[in-house]
């Protein structure tokens, strides 16, 4: 397993224009080493005879047919509104654009 050094982490942080403290570099060095180890483990079993997958369980389309059903009329939709103009909800402006 190839290890990542604190110097490499500091260099990558510099390339990314990220200011890191020595403590953060030490912490990230450990975390990146663990990530690299996990990737190496996956690479050991990811052989050409194993097909790539995006999900471990086969999935199917979960959409339903778009069927028109019973809908509210404008009057029914507006019946509980605190204020309406007969065909629309009336609300106060929120962006300072009083009309």
Secondary structure, DSSP 8 states (H G I E B T S, - for coil): -----HHHHHHHHHHTT----HHHHHHHHHHHHHHHHHHHHHHHH--TTS---SSSS----------------HHHHHTT-SSB-SSSB----SSS---
